[in-house]
Amino acid sequence: MLDDISLFIHITQCRSLAAAASKLDLPAATVTRRLRRLEETLGARLIHRSARKFALTSEGEAYYASLADLMVHAEETLQNLKSDLHQIRGPLRVAAPTNASIGVLAPMWSGFLKTYPEIRLTLNLSNDNKDLQDNRFDLALRFGPQTDVSLYQKRIGSVATMMVASPEYIARESAPQSLEDLHQHRLIWVSSLPSWHLRNRDTGAEETIYLSADIAVDDITLARQIVADGHGIALLPVTEAATDLEAGRLEIVLPSWTGQVRNAYLVWPTGRLLSARAKSLCDFIEEFMASRKVLQGGLPI
């Protein structure tokens, strides 16, 4: 019905059914049929049929006066929205995890800004999953299971976890040669869960290790620093440990055993059309992550 009302507005502004048909690139018969359908729906005749001149009925004048400005505004708004969806310039609000973004993903954000200088990126970093709609985010990058059914999710990578320790700690305490040896070492836990769920990359065997933590913290960055300072062994995501491994501040312990793999997702509200700006970022993130083995479940060894 809204399309037919819009057509009636165009007919009135053009002062002719034929002129409106030409402007909208519609067959004249279609314009006549849709006008008749609108009149039947409203239960009132809107236009006097006359070959000599165009004239609205009193009901037509009332409908036009009430709806013309609204329809024109609506069409302008839709046109602006359509234009915005296709513009590779303007604002883009994105949510992403803090630790990964200031670590292994930092070159990605810089590269995107260099490639698309006309996009005004607002990057909100938080390790909590903030509500996308309440915070007006166009897109979010998240790690771990996504259970919110109101969000569309696209898997773009995965991150393994591994046991690491500093060279100083290994030199002082010697490296464990088996999972049983972990009982003799100082362990640093990133959460309060008293277990590590491990999988052998060579055999596929799985083990759950229940141990008493010597040090427990709820911040992964602090846990990494404590390990790098030589205080024990921790199970960390490779994204958190990669830089220190490359610099020699950390070493992998029991490299055949890895912890839980956390998948990475791009998420946005279901039913929302992604703008060209958001699509550009999606493509850029996917390409960046696909080129890094540590972001595809691999280990930096």
C-alpha atoms as a printed R data frame, in Angstrom:
    type eleno elety resid chain resno       x       y       z
1   ATOM     1    CA   MET     A     1   0.000   0.000   0.000
2   ATOM     2    CA   LEU     A     2   2.860   2.397   0.741
3   ATOM     3    CA   ASP     A     3   4.140   1.981  -2.810
4   ATOM     4    CA   ASP     A     4   0.699   2.836  -4.147
5   ATOM     5    CA   ILE     A     5   0.485   5.903  -1.902
6   ATOM     6    CA   SER     A     6   3.893   6.993  -3.202
7   ATOM     7    CA   LEU     A     7   2.611   6.523  -6.741
8   ATOM     8    CA   PHE     A     8  -0.446   8.683  -5.971
9   ATOM     9    CA   ILE     A     9   1.857  11.444  -4.654
10  ATOM    10    CA   HIS     A    10   3.899  11.300  -7.871
11  ATOM    11    CA   ILE     A    11   0.750  11.415 -10.017
12  ATOM    12    CA   THR     A    12  -0.450  14.488  -8.149
13  ATOM    13    CA   GLN     A    13   2.902  16.245  -8.411
14  ATOM    14    CA   CYS     A    14   3.143  15.467 -12.131
15  ATOM    15    CA   ARG     A    15  -0.521  16.492 -12.638
16  ATOM    16    CA   SER     A    16  -0.956  13.519 -14.956
17  ATOM    17    CA   LEU     A    17  -1.070   9.745 -14.874
18  ATOM    18    CA   ALA     A    18   0.874   9.565 -18.129
19  ATOM    19    CA   ALA     A    19   3.543  11.969 -16.907
20  ATOM    20    CA   ALA     A    20   3.949   9.992 -13.676
21  ATOM    21    CA   ALA     A    21   4.230   6.759 -15.668
22  ATOM    22    CA   SER     A    22   6.973   8.308 -17.793
23  ATOM    23    CA   LYS     A    23   8.873   9.682 -14.786
24  ATOM    24    CA   LEU     A    24   8.740   6.391 -12.908
25  ATOM    25    CA   ASP     A    25   9.351   4.313 -16.052
26  ATOM    26    CA   LEU     A    26   6.137   2.346 -15.561
27  ATOM    27    CA   PRO     A    27   3.571   1.220 -18.132
28  ATOM    28    CA   ALA     A    28   0.557   3.551 -18.196
29  ATOM    29    CA   ALA     A    29  -1.747   0.585 -17.602
30  ATOM    30    CA   THR     A    30   0.193  -0.297 -14.436
31  ATOM    31    CA   VAL     A    31  -0.182   3.233 -13.075
32  ATOM    32    CA   THR     A    32  -3.939   3.177 -13.758
33  ATOM    33    CA   ARG     A    33  -4.332  -0.256 -12.183
34  ATOM    34    CA   ARG     A    34  -2.398   0.647  -9.034
35  ATOM    35    CA   LEU     A    35  -4.293   3.924  -8.596
36  ATOM    36    CA   ARG     A    36  -7.573   2.036  -8.857
37  ATOM    37    CA   ARG     A    37  -6.320  -0.513  -6.310
38  ATOM    38    CA   LEU     A    38  -5.428   2.269  -3.861
39  ATOM    39    CA   GLU     A    39  -8.836   3.880  -4.275
40  ATOM    40    CA   GLU     A    40 -10.528   0.541  -3.611
41  ATOM    41    CA   THR     A    41  -8.392   0.020  -0.497
42  ATOM    42    CA   LEU     A    42  -9.213   3.497   0.842
43  ATOM    43    CA   GLY     A    43 -12.851   3.305  -0.226
44  ATOM    44    CA   ALA     A    44 -12.693   6.714  -1.930
45  ATOM    45    CA   ARG     A    45 -12.029   8.152  -5.360
46  ATOM    46    CA   LEU     A    46  -8.867  10.290  -5.364
47  ATOM    47    CA   ILE     A    47  -8.640  11.744  -8.892
48  ATOM    48    CA   HIS     A    48 -11.337  12.911 -11.294
49  ATOM    49    CA   ARG     A    49 -10.921  11.045 -14.573
50  ATOM    50    CA   SER     A    50 -10.866  13.635 -17.359
51  ATOM    51    CA   ALA     A    51  -8.892  13.941 -20.578
52  ATOM    52    CA   ARG     A    52  -9.060  17.739 -20.484
53  ATOM    53    CA   LYS     A    53  -7.596  18.563 -17.094
54  ATOM    54    CA   PHE     A    54  -6.197  17.006 -13.945
55  ATOM    55    CA   ALA     A    55  -8.124  17.460 -10.693
56  ATOM    56    CA   LEU     A    56  -8.142  15.815  -7.286
57  ATOM    57    CA   THR     A    57 -11.345  14.910  -5.544
58  ATOM    58    CA   SER     A    58 -11.886  16.371  -2.075
59  ATOM    59    CA   GLU     A    59 -10.745  13.045  -0.620
60  ATOM    60    CA   GLY     A    60  -7.678  13.123  -2.875
61  ATOM    61    CA   GLU     A    61  -6.828  16.643  -1.727
62  ATOM    62    CA   ALA     A    62  -7.123  15.553   1.915
63  ATOM    63    CA   TYR     A    63  -4.902  12.489   1.425
64  ATOM    64    CA   TYR     A    64  -2.312  14.475  -0.517
65  ATOM    65    CA   ALA     A    65  -2.192  17.237   2.084
66  ATOM    66    CA   SER     A    66  -1.726  14.677   4.871
67  ATOM    67    CA   LEU     A    67   0.771  12.363   3.189
68  ATOM    68    CA   ALA     A    68   2.822  14.313   0.646
69  ATOM    69    CA   ASP     A    69   5.424  15.709   3.028
70  ATOM    70    CA   LEU     A    70   5.738  12.399   4.864
71  ATOM    71    CA   MET     A    71   6.272  10.411   1.665
72  ATOM    72    CA   VAL     A    72   8.759  12.893   0.233
73  ATOM    73    CA   HIS     A    73  10.706  12.823   3.499
74  ATOM    74    CA   ALA     A    74  10.579   9.011   3.576
75  ATOM    75    CA   GLU     A    75  11.836   8.725  -0.001
76  ATOM    76    CA   GLU     A    76  14.657  11.183   0.682
77  ATOM    77    CA   THR     A    77  15.613   9.251   3.811
78  ATOM    78    CA   LEU     A    78  15.626   5.945   1.927
79  ATOM    79    CA   GLN     A    79  17.732   7.465  -0.832
80  ATOM    80    CA   ASN     A    80  20.223   8.795   1.708
81  ATOM    81    CA   LEU     A    81  20.372   5.420   3.433
82  ATOM    82    CA   LYS     A    82  20.933   3.682   0.105
83  ATOM    83    CA   SER     A    83  23.709   6.129  -0.715
84  ATOM    84    CA   ASP     A    84  25.275   5.635   2.724
85  ATOM    85    CA   LEU     A    85  25.277   1.857   2.301
86  ATOM    86    CA   HIS     A    86  27.418   2.207  -0.811
87  ATOM    87    CA   GLN     A    87  29.806   4.929   0.371
88  ATOM    88    CA   ILE     A    88  33.415   3.961   1.150
89  ATOM    89    CA   ARG     A    89  33.673   7.009   3.390
90  ATOM    90    CA   GLY     A    90  32.143   8.192   6.619
91  ATOM    91    CA   PRO     A    91  31.761   6.720  10.125
92  ATOM    92    CA   LEU     A    92  32.231   3.096  11.138
93  ATOM    93    CA   ARG     A    93  31.778   1.910  14.739
94  ATOM    94    CA   VAL     A    94  33.478  -1.368  15.627
95  ATOM    95    CA   ALA     A    95  33.905  -3.369  18.839
96  ATOM    96    CA   ALA     A    96  36.905  -5.660  19.351
97  ATOM    97    CA   PRO     A    97  38.760  -7.436  22.187
98  ATOM    98    CA   THR     A    98  41.418  -5.357  23.924
99  ATOM    99    CA   ASN     A    99  44.255  -7.863  24.302
100 ATOM   100    CA   ALA     A   100  44.284  -9.147  20.732
101 ATOM   101    CA   SER     A   101  43.745  -5.676  19.236
102 ATOM   102    CA   ILE     A   102  46.728  -4.073  20.932
103 ATOM   103    CA   GLY     A   103  48.800  -7.185  20.287
104 ATOM   104    CA   VAL     A   104  48.732  -9.458  17.260
105 ATOM   105    CA   LEU     A   105  45.946  -7.486  15.533
106 ATOM   106    CA   ALA     A   106  47.524  -4.027  15.916
107 ATOM   107    CA   PRO     A   107  49.053  -4.054  12.396
108 ATOM   108    CA   MET     A   108  45.630  -4.969  10.992
109 ATOM   109    CA   TRP     A   109  43.946  -1.857  12.350
110 ATOM   110    CA   SER     A   110  46.782   0.368  11.162
111 ATOM   111    CA   GLY     A   111  46.713  -1.262   7.740
112 ATOM   112    CA   PHE     A   112  42.967  -0.737   7.403
113 ATOM   113    CA   LEU     A   113  43.223   2.961   8.286
114 ATOM   114    CA   LYS     A   114  46.001   3.384   5.727
115 ATOM   115    CA   THR     A   115  44.028   1.580   3.018
116 ATOM   116    CA   TYR     A   116  40.753   3.432   3.707
117 ATOM   117    CA   PRO     A   117  41.716   6.930   4.939
118 ATOM   118    CA   GLU     A   118  38.226   8.320   4.272
119 ATOM   119    CA   ILE     A   119  36.586   5.928   6.738
120 ATOM   120    CA   ARG     A   120  36.256   7.446  10.213
121 ATOM   121    CA   LEU     A   121  36.832   4.389  12.385
122 ATOM   122    CA   THR     A   122  35.654   4.390  15.986
123 ATOM   123    CA   LEU     A   123  37.245   1.324  17.575
124 ATOM   124    CA   ASN     A   124  35.881   0.384  20.995
125 ATOM   125    CA   LEU     A   125  38.193  -2.058  22.774
126 ATOM   126    CA   SER     A   126  36.833  -4.215  25.570
127 ATOM   127    CA   ASN     A   127  37.194  -7.801  26.719
128 ATOM   128    CA   ASP     A   128  33.459  -7.779  27.519
129 ATOM   129    CA   ASN     A   129  30.916  -8.396  24.781
130 ATOM   130    CA   LYS     A   130  28.944  -5.154  24.747
131 ATOM   131    CA   ASP     A   131  25.469  -5.016  23.218
132 ATOM   132    CA   LEU     A   132  25.867  -4.029  19.567
133 ATOM   133    CA   GLN     A   133  22.526  -2.328  19.109
134 ATOM   134    CA   ASP     A   134  22.543  -0.405  22.386
135 ATOM   135    CA   ASN     A   135  26.026   0.904  21.601
136 ATOM   136    CA   ARG     A   136  25.301   1.474  17.889
137 ATOM   137    CA   PHE     A   137  28.153  -0.734  16.690
138 ATOM   138    CA   ASP     A   138  28.125  -1.627  13.009
139 ATOM   139    CA   LEU     A   139  30.341  -4.667  13.503
140 ATOM   140    CA   ALA     A   140  32.219  -6.606  16.175
141 ATOM   141    CA   LEU     A   141  35.171  -8.978  16.219
142 ATOM   142    CA   ARG     A   142  34.833 -11.628  18.921
143 ATOM   143    CA   PHE     A   143  36.587 -14.768  20.118
144 ATOM   144    CA   GLY     A   144  34.923 -17.777  21.702
145 ATOM   145    CA   PRO     A   145  31.414 -19.276  21.444
146 ATOM   146    CA   GLN     A   146  28.698 -16.882  20.270
147 ATOM   147    CA   THR     A   147  25.292 -17.714  21.724
148 ATOM   148    CA   ASP     A   148  23.324 -14.539  20.929
149 ATOM   149    CA   VAL     A   149  20.771 -15.590  18.295
150 ATOM   150    CA   SER     A   150  20.043 -11.946  17.458
151 ATOM   151    CA   LEU     A   151  23.490 -11.657  15.882
152 ATOM   152    CA   TYR     A   152  24.675 -12.914  12.525
153 ATOM   153    CA   GLN     A   153  28.058 -14.593  12.948
154 ATOM   154    CA   LYS     A   154  30.761 -15.452  10.429
155 ATOM   155    CA   ARG     A   155  33.685 -17.624  11.517
156 ATOM   156    CA   ILE     A   156  36.979 -16.192  10.240
157 ATOM   157    CA   GLY     A   157  39.681 -17.946  12.228
158 ATOM   158    CA   SER     A   158  40.706 -19.731  15.385
159 ATOM   159    CA   VAL     A   159  43.294 -19.400  18.125
160 ATOM   160    CA   ALA     A   160  44.999 -22.266  19.929
161 ATOM   161    CA   THR     A   161  46.298 -22.145  23.489
162 ATOM   162    CA   MET     A   162  49.614 -23.570  24.686
163 ATOM   163    CA   MET     A   163  51.740 -23.903  27.777
164 ATOM   164    CA   VAL     A   164  54.576 -21.404  28.045
165 ATOM   165    CA   ALA     A   165  57.296 -20.390  30.478
166 ATOM   166    CA   SER     A   166  60.248 -18.008  30.475
167 ATOM   167    CA   PRO     A   167  63.772 -19.218  29.577
168 ATOM   168    CA   GLU     A   168  64.872 -18.203  33.086
169 ATOM   169    CA   TYR     A   169  62.237 -20.409  34.695
170 ATOM   170    CA   ILE     A   170  63.092 -23.365  32.459
171 ATOM   171    CA   ALA     A   171  66.805 -22.958  33.160
172 ATOM   172    CA   ARG     A   172  66.106 -22.855  36.901
173 ATOM   173    CA   GLU     A   173  63.477 -25.592  37.185
174 ATOM   174    CA   SER     A   174  64.054 -27.576  33.945
175 ATOM   175    CA   ALA     A   175  61.306 -28.129  31.379
176 ATOM   176    CA   PRO     A   176  58.601 -30.741  32.102
177 ATOM   177    CA   GLN     A   177  58.868 -33.810  29.873
178 ATOM   178    CA   SER     A   178  55.327 -35.107  30.434
179 ATOM   179    CA   LEU     A   179  51.975 -33.964  31.778
180 ATOM   180    CA   GLU     A   180  52.740 -35.743  35.045
181 ATOM   181    CA   ASP     A   181  55.761 -33.498  35.503
182 ATOM   182    CA   LEU     A   182  53.450 -30.481  35.758
183 ATOM   183    CA   HIS     A   183  52.755 -31.503  39.360
184 ATOM   184    CA   GLN     A   184  56.304 -30.510  40.173
185 ATOM   185    CA   HIS     A   185  56.031 -27.020  38.691
186 ATOM   186    CA   ARG     A   186  54.545 -23.692  39.654
187 ATOM   187    CA   LEU     A   187  51.419 -23.046  37.618
188 ATOM   188    CA   ILE     A   188  49.763 -19.763  36.826
189 ATOM   189    CA   TRP     A   189  46.037 -19.871  36.149
190 ATOM   190    CA   VAL     A   190  44.265 -17.323  34.025
191 ATOM   191    CA   SER     A   191  40.887 -18.081  35.610
192 ATOM   192    CA   SER     A   192  39.477 -19.741  38.700
193 ATOM   193    CA   LEU     A   193  38.771 -23.035  36.884
194 ATOM   194    CA   PRO     A   194  41.015 -25.672  38.459
195 ATOM   195    CA   SER     A   195  41.732 -27.589  35.246
196 ATOM   196    CA   TRP     A   196  43.434 -27.507  31.879
197 ATOM   197    CA   HIS     A   197  41.772 -29.334  28.984
198 ATOM   198    CA   LEU     A   198  44.593 -30.471  26.714
199 ATOM   199    CA   ARG     A   199  44.854 -32.289  23.394
200 ATOM   200    CA   ASN     A   200  47.879 -34.005  21.884
201 ATOM   201    CA   ARG     A   201  48.455 -32.662  18.364
202 ATOM   202    CA   ASP     A   202  50.268 -35.830  17.298
203 ATOM   203    CA   THR     A   203  47.993 -38.569  18.658
204 ATOM   204    CA   GLY     A   204  44.700 -36.765  19.242
205 ATOM   205    CA   ALA     A   205  44.673 -37.946  22.854
206 ATOM   206    CA   GLU     A   206  42.873 -35.671  25.304
207 ATOM   207    CA   GLU     A   207  43.600 -35.078  28.953
208 ATOM   208    CA   THR     A   208  42.093 -32.909  31.659
209 ATOM   209    CA   ILE     A   209  44.645 -31.843  34.211
210 ATOM   210    CA   TYR     A   210  43.414 -30.973  37.699
211 ATOM   211    CA   LEU     A   211  46.029 -29.137  39.684
212 ATOM   212    CA   SER     A   212  46.195 -26.635  42.490
213 ATOM   213    CA   ALA     A   213  47.172 -23.222  41.171
214 ATOM   214    CA   ASP     A   214  50.120 -21.493  42.785
215 ATOM   215    CA   ILE     A   215  49.083 -18.152  41.280
216 ATOM   216    CA   ALA     A   216  45.631 -17.289  39.919
217 ATOM   217    CA   VAL     A   217  44.729 -14.072  38.096
218 ATOM   218    CA   ASP     A   218  41.699 -13.058  36.051
219 ATOM   219    CA   ASP     A   219  43.577 -10.849  33.569
220 ATOM   220    CA   ILE     A   220  45.368 -12.589  30.728
221 ATOM   221    CA   THR     A   221  47.839  -9.753  30.124
222 ATOM   222    CA   LEU     A   222  48.950  -9.813  33.752
223 ATOM   223    CA   ALA     A   223  49.260 -13.609  33.609
224 ATOM   224    CA   ARG     A   224  51.522 -13.340  30.558
225 ATOM   225    CA   GLN     A   225  53.712 -10.772  32.319
226 ATOM   226    CA   ILE     A   226  54.007 -12.935  35.424
227 ATOM   227    CA   VAL     A   227  55.080 -15.882  33.275
228 ATOM   228    CA   ALA     A   228  57.581 -13.749  31.322
229 ATOM   229    CA   ASP     A   229  59.048 -12.623  34.653
230 ATOM   230    CA   GLY     A   230  59.902 -16.248  35.455
231 ATOM   231    CA   HIS     A   231  57.274 -17.165  38.036
232 ATOM   232    CA   GLY     A   232  55.927 -20.375  36.469
233 ATOM   233    CA   ILE     A   233  54.033 -22.024  33.599
234 ATOM   234    CA   ALA     A   234  50.740 -20.800  32.136
235 ATOM   235    CA   LEU     A   235  48.327 -21.929  29.437
236 ATOM   236    CA   LEU     A   236  47.892 -18.903  27.140
237 ATOM   237    CA   PRO     A   237  46.318 -18.147  23.756
238 ATOM   238    CA   VAL     A   238  48.986 -17.938  21.068
239 ATOM   239    CA   THR     A   239  47.769 -14.439  20.212
240 ATOM   240    CA   GLU     A   240  48.783 -13.345  23.694
241 ATOM   241    CA   ALA     A   241  52.136 -15.129  23.712
242 ATOM   242    CA   ALA     A   242  53.292 -14.763  20.067
243 ATOM   243    CA   THR     A   243  55.229 -11.496  20.486
244 ATOM   244    CA   ASP     A   244  57.089 -12.739  23.572
245 ATOM   245    CA   LEU     A   245  57.849 -16.049  21.857
246 ATOM   246    CA   GLU     A   246  59.356 -14.256  18.861
247 ATOM   247    CA   ALA     A   247  61.397 -12.022  21.179
248 ATOM   248    CA   GLY     A   248  62.646 -14.992  23.212
249 ATOM   249    CA   ARG     A   249  60.930 -13.897  26.429
250 ATOM   250    CA   LEU     A   250  58.789 -17.049  26.452
251 ATOM   251    CA   GLU     A   251  59.259 -20.647  25.341
252 ATOM   252    CA   ILE     A   252  56.706 -23.341  24.583
253 ATOM   253    CA   VAL     A   253  56.420 -26.108  27.155
254 ATOM   254    CA   LEU     A   254  55.298 -29.587  26.038
255 ATOM   255    CA   PRO     A   255  54.645 -28.397  22.442
256 ATOM   256    CA   SER     A   256  52.703 -31.549  21.526
257 ATOM   257    CA   TRP     A   257  49.950 -30.561  23.954
258 ATOM   258    CA   THR     A   258  47.631 -27.638  23.241
259 ATOM   259    CA   GLY     A   259  44.647 -26.278  25.085
260 ATOM   260    CA   GLN     A   260  41.215 -25.249  23.891
261 ATOM   261    CA   VAL     A   261  40.868 -23.692  20.449
262 ATOM   262    CA   ARG     A   262  38.818 -20.484  20.451
263 ATOM   263    CA   ASN     A   263  37.116 -19.554  17.187
264 ATOM   264    CA   ALA     A   264  37.076 -15.962  15.938
265 ATOM   265    CA   TYR     A   265  33.896 -14.415  14.541
266 ATOM   266    CA   LEU     A   266  32.690 -11.267  12.868
267 ATOM   267    CA   VAL     A   267  29.219 -10.498  14.235
268 ATOM   268    CA   TRP     A   268  26.529  -7.948  13.480
269 ATOM   269    CA   PRO     A   269  22.792  -7.654  14.165
270 ATOM   270    CA   THR     A   270  20.668 -10.097  12.193
271 ATOM   271    CA   GLY     A   271  18.641  -8.352   9.486
272 ATOM   272    CA   ARG     A   272  20.889  -5.287   9.288
273 ATOM   273    CA   LEU     A   273  22.456  -4.542   5.920
274 ATOM   274    CA   LEU     A   274  26.200  -4.038   6.142
275 ATOM   275    CA   SER     A   275  27.422  -0.776   4.678
276 ATOM   276    CA   ALA     A   276  30.200  -0.738   2.103
277 ATOM   277    CA   ARG     A   277  32.466   0.524   4.903
278 ATOM   278    CA   ALA     A   278  31.640  -2.457   7.133
279 ATOM   279    CA   LYS     A   279  32.035  -4.879   4.209
280 ATOM   280    CA   SER     A   280  35.446  -3.395   3.458
281 ATOM   281    CA   LEU     A   281  36.530  -3.991   7.045
282 ATOM   282    CA   CYS     A   282  35.126  -7.545   7.015
283 ATOM   283    CA   ASP     A   283  37.149  -8.369   3.897
284 ATOM   284    CA   PHE     A   284  40.262  -6.730   5.333
285 ATOM   285    CA   ILE     A   285  40.013  -8.640   8.627
286 ATOM   286    CA   GLU     A   286  39.407 -11.948   6.861
287 ATOM   287    CA   GLU     A   287  42.405 -11.467   4.572
288 ATOM   288    CA   PHE     A   288  44.660 -10.435   7.454
289 ATOM   289    CA   MET     A   289  43.655 -13.354   9.654
290 ATOM   290    CA   ALA     A   290  43.882 -15.884   6.831
291 ATOM   291    CA   SER     A   291  47.531 -14.909   6.279
292 ATOM   292    CA   ARG     A   292  48.562 -15.526   9.926
293 ATOM   293    CA   LYS     A   293  48.845 -19.148  11.001
294 ATOM   294    CA   VAL     A   294  48.445 -18.214  14.666
295 ATOM   295    CA   LEU     A   295  45.007 -16.852  13.754
296 ATOM   296    CA   GLN     A   296  44.071 -20.071  11.966
297 ATOM   297    CA   GLY     A   297  44.689 -22.476  14.844
298 ATOM   298    CA   GLY     A   298  48.443 -22.823  14.242
299 ATOM   299    CA   LEU     A   299  51.372 -22.441  16.636
300 ATOM   300    CA   PRO     A   300  54.217 -19.927  16.208
301 ATOM   301    CA   ILE     A   301  56.896 -22.644  16.044
